[in-house]
Amino acid sequence: MKFLKPIALSILLVVALQQPAFAATKPTSLYPVTKVIDGDTIDVQIGTKTERIRIVGMDTPETVDPRKPVQCFGKEASNKAKTILTGKKVRLESDPVSGERDKYGRLLRYVYLENGTSFEKLMILDGYAHEYTYNSIPYKYQADFKKAQKDAQTKKRGLWSPTSCNGNTVQAAKAPAISTSAPAVKKSVNNLCHAKGTKYYDQTKKFTPYSTVKACLANGGKMPK
């Protein structure tokens, strides 16, 4: 039976050599999100340092740029990002095409949730962001993100809705209309749509008014559980 030992050893060596290469393609380090700046910019804790991340492959309407007014659907996109990422940990992935940092010194990274979901694709698919190609240079997930945008646009989600921006987020955000009568629907600060006559309608004091539940949902709202 001694002649089997070299064969068994060879098999073990092959498996051992293959394993590191497979593992290297799946980084698993998770980093705490310390702050959500807006829809496409976050701060994360990497070791002892806080790094600002400009998320690759997507762009959301501006809310914090002092040179620009708050853009259409900017607050909704920022609030959505905060809902998803605040207090969470994320996995980061670089892209050689995009480079390491932008001109402002921010790290350029793809962002994944702990369950492996692409944050960019989620935001684009739900209509909170545009797909973004820098300087017309194709990046790793460009085709996938463009497909997600096409789906959101076709189904008129979020910023693609005619009742929000109709895809034109360069325009300034519209101030909610002031009405002396109670609105048909109140969207709370937690983005919940409360229709008149429902359980929490009268309790909702801070809200954005909408004439219909459909309009509330199209502008980032969701139904109470």
DAWOUR-V31641 format. One record per backbone hydrogen bond with DSSP energy under -0.5 kcal/mol. NH is the residue of the N-H (numbers start at 1). CO is the residue of the C=O. Records with the same first field share a line. If there is no record, write none. Layout:
NH=CO  CO
This chain:
4=1
5=2
6=2
7=3
8=4
9=5
10=6
11=7
12=8
13=9
14=10
15=11
16=12
17=13
18=14
19=15
20=16
21=17
22=18
23=19
24=20
25=21  22
26=23
31=90
33=88
34=32  43
35=43
37=35  41
38=41
41=38
42=53
43=35
44=51
45=32
46=44  49
47=45
49=46
51=44  49
53=42
54=52  107
55=40  53
56=109
58=55
59=130
66=64
68=65
71=62
72=171
74=71
77=73
78=74
79=75
80=76
81=77
82=78
83=79
84=80
85=81
86=82
87=33
88=85
90=31
91=112
93=110
98=95
99=95
102=106
105=102
107=52
108=100
109=54  107
110=93
112=91
113=117
116=113
119=111  117
120=111
122=118
123=119
124=120
125=121
126=122
127=124
128=123
129=123
130=59
132=57
134=132
136=133
137=134
138=136
142=139
145=141
146=142
147=143
148=144
149=145
150=146
151=147
152=148
153=149
154=150
155=151
156=153
157=152
159=127
160=157
161=158
164=161
166=161
167=159
168=165
169=167
171=168
173=70
179=177
185=210
186=194
187=208
188=186  192
189=206
191=188
193=222
194=186  192
195=193
196=184
198=195
201=198
204=200  201
205=203
207=205
208=187
210=185
216=212
217=213
218=214
219=215  216
220=217
221=216
222=191
224=193
